[in-house]
Amino acid sequence: MSRDNTPQKKPLEMLFNYDDVFFSFFYDDERGCFHRSPDYALNYVVSGEMLLDNGREQIRAGKGECLFIPRDHLLTLYKRPADGERYCGIFMRFTRQFLRRVFARREHSGLQHPQSGFRPGAVKLPRTPEIESLFASMTPYLDPEAKPSKDLMQLKLEEGVLALLHVDTRFEQALFDFNEPWKIDILEFMEQNYMYEFSLDELARYTGRSLASFKRDFRKVSDLTPEKWLIRRRLDAAYARLETGQSKVAEVCAEVGFKNPSHFATAFKRQFGISPTAVSSRAR
């Protein structure tokens, strides 16, 4: 019987999830992902490195280091090899439903509902015995054949909460705050993120509002609807980029958040009375 000795192409990534605990491997040079989640999380780097970019600063986590990732924030996570090792990580997500269950059990020990006010940002956690032992106990499950049980993963998630509280007891105020996310300035948020694809529900959630509250507050700051505001902001940004003559029309279209080049060209000419190609050519 013949045997195929052709080398098998190595997969670019492997990712598997066991009840909100994610194990991931990345084999290529770098992988970036846009992260936005209503849930708190921990990301532990088993090997390689992770770079977290929140738009204001970059935080690097190397082998054996752990990042705390806040809820309701927009982040870009870059996962890449380092020191000759591929990226490998363990990501733990703490959903609101899970945290409610944890808090309900802790209440019986006399814990009062914590006061809100502590708003932790993304941060690299110190290396503590609790964090190191937690993730050391989970490394056997990096083997996709070694599937853990659901109840065991729930215990590991609870251990993750306790590890955070050992780092700083104020995390309790954030993790067990079940109020709506805090309000942030609507226009500031949209100015920083106009190029991304958001539904109205997402815009409301990420600015700390219900959908009705978001629409009501937006009417106070703009005569446009949120959808029209975003289109105008993208077009203004596109015009400014094209005027420099340094970018191609197709590149600018994607950079400012338009998915359809034809729609972009039509909207651009309607807004400015000139095609994006003409603006680009005039600038060269």
N, C-alpha and C positions, 0 to 999 in steps of 0.2 A: 504494500500500500504506500502510495506516495505521501510525502510529508511537506507541508508548506512551511518553508523557513523564512518567508518574508517577514521582516520585523513589523510588529503591530504598532500602529500609531498610538502614542500615549494620549489619553484624554486630557483636554485642557483643564477640566475641573471635575471634582466630585463633591456632591453636597447631599447630605441626608439629615432628616429631621426626626427626632424622637420626642414628641410632646413638648415642643418649644425649646428643645436643646438641639442646636444645629452643629454638625461636624462638617468641616469643609477643607478641601485640598485644592490648591491652584498650582499648576505645573508650568505655566508660561511665565514670561518676564514680569508682567504686572497686570493686575485686574482691578479696575475701579468700579465702584457701584455707588449709586446715589441712594442714600438711606434716609427714609422718613418714616417714622413709626409713632403711634400713640402710646407705645409701651417702653418702659425702662429695660435696659439690657446690660449684660456684661459680655465682653469679648476678650478671650484669653488666647494669646499667641503661643502655640505649641512650638512652631519653628517658622523661620522666615521673619517677616515684619509687616506691621500694618501702619499706614499713615492716615490719620484722621484730619480732615480739613473742614472746619466749620465756617469758612469764609473770612474769618478774622485771624486765625492762627492754625498752625499745623502741630499735631501731637503725634509723636512716633512711639510705637510700642514694639519692642523686640522680643526675642525668645524668652518665655517665662514671665512676660508682663501682661497686665490685664487693664483694659479700659472700661470705665463706666460710661454708658451712653444714655443720655437723658431722653425723656419722652418729648414728643411734639417739637422736635428740632430737625432742621434740614442739615444733613452732613454728607460728605463724600468720603468713602472709605477706600483706600488703595491697599491691596493685598499683593505682596510680592516676595520673591526669594531673597534670602540674605545669608551671608556666610556659607554659601554653597548648599543651602537647604531650601527646598520649596516652601511656600507658605502653607501652613496648616493651622487651623484655629478651631476653637469651641465657642459658640455664641449661645448665650442663655437669655431668653426673653421672658420678662415678668409681666404677664397680662394683668389688666385691672381685675378680672375675675379671679385669677389665681391669688393676687395680693389681698383681695377681700376675704378669701378663705383663710389665708394665713393670719390676717388681722383678727378675724372672728375667733380663732383659737387662742390668740395671744390676749384678747380682752379678758378671758376668764382668769388670767393671772394678775388682774388688777391694772393693766395698761389702759390709760386714758387715751381717747382719740387725740392724736397729736395736732398741734396748731400748725396751720399752713404758714408758709413764709420762706422756707429754705428752698431755693430753686437751683439745684446743682446743675452745672454745665458738664460738657464732656471733660473727663479728667482721667489721667493715668493713675491707677491706684498703687499704693505702696505694696511691696512684697511682704505679705503677712503669712504666718503659718496656716491660717484658716483658708486663705485663697490658694496657697500652694497645695495643701492637702486635698482641697475640693477638686481641683482640676487634675491632680495626679491620679485620683481615684477614677477619673473619667477617661483617661487615655486608652484603656483597653477597648473602648467603644469606637476608637478611630478605625478599627477593623470593621468594615461593613458587614462582616459575617457574624460579629458579636453584638447581637441586638439586645439592648437592655429592655427591661419591663417598664411599663408605664408608671407603676407605683414607685419604682426606683428613681426614675427621672424626676418625679414630683418631689421626692426627698432631696435630690440634688439641687433642685430649684430653691427649696426651702433653705438648704445649706448655703446657697448663694446669697440669699437675703441676710442670713445671720453673719456671713463673712463681711458683707457691706456694713452692717451695723457695728461690727467690731472695728472697722476702719474709722467710722465716724457715726456716732449715735444720731446725728442730725439727719442722716439718710432716712430715718424713720419718719420724719416730717414729710418728706417727699414721697416715699413709697406708699405710705398709707393715707395720703391726701386724695380723697375720692371726689373732690369737687371738680367742677369743669376746669379745663386748663386755663391758666391765667391769660388775661387779655394782653395783646401787644398791639402796637400801632399798625393799623391796616396798611396805610400807604407805604410806610417804611418796609414792611414785609414784602409787599408787592414790587416795590422798587428793586429790592435785592433779589427777587425770584421771578421776575416777569417772564424770563425765558423758559421756565419749566411749565409742563402741562399739568394744570390743576383743574379739578372740578370745583364747583361752588362749595360743595360739602367739605372738600379738603381745605379750601381757603378759609372757611369758617373755623374748622377744627384747629388749623395751625395758627390762627390768630386768637384762639381761645374763646370762641363764640359758638352759639347755636346758629343754624342757618338763618333763622329769622332775625336774630340779633346782628349777624354780619351784614345782611342786606340793609337793615335799618341804620347801622353805623356807617356803612359805605355811602349812603345817600347824604350823610352829613358832611362828607369830605369831597364828594365829586358829583357833578351833574350827569356823568356817564354811568352806564351799568358797569359792573366789574368786567364783563366780557369785552365791552367796547373800550374800556380803559386799557386792558391788557393789549388789545390789538393796536391801539394808538401808541402805547409805550414801546411796543416792539417795532412799529414802523419808524418812530422817531429815532430809536437806537440804530435801526438799519440805515437810515439816511445818514446819520453821523458817521457810521463806519464806511459807507460807500464814498462819502465825500473825501475821505483820506486817500482813496485810490489804492489802498494797500491790500484790499480783500476782494475776492471774487464774489459775484452775486450769489452763487450757490452756497458759498461758505457763510455769508452774512445771513442768508435765509435760515440756515440751520442754527447759527449762533444765537439769533434773537428769538427762536422758539417756533418758527413756522415749519410745519411738517410737509406742506404742499407748496412747491415752488410756483405753481400756476396761481394758487390762491394768494400767495405773497405778492406776485407781480401785479395782480388785479387790484388788491387792496392798496398797494403802494401808489399806483398811478391814480387811483381814486382820491387818495389822501393828498398827494403832492402835485398832481397834474403832469407828471413825468415818470417814465419807466425807471426801474432800478438800474437797468443796463445803461441807460442814457446818463444817469448820475455818475455811475462808475466810469464810463468812457470820458465824460467831461473832466473828471478829476485826474485822469492819467496824463 
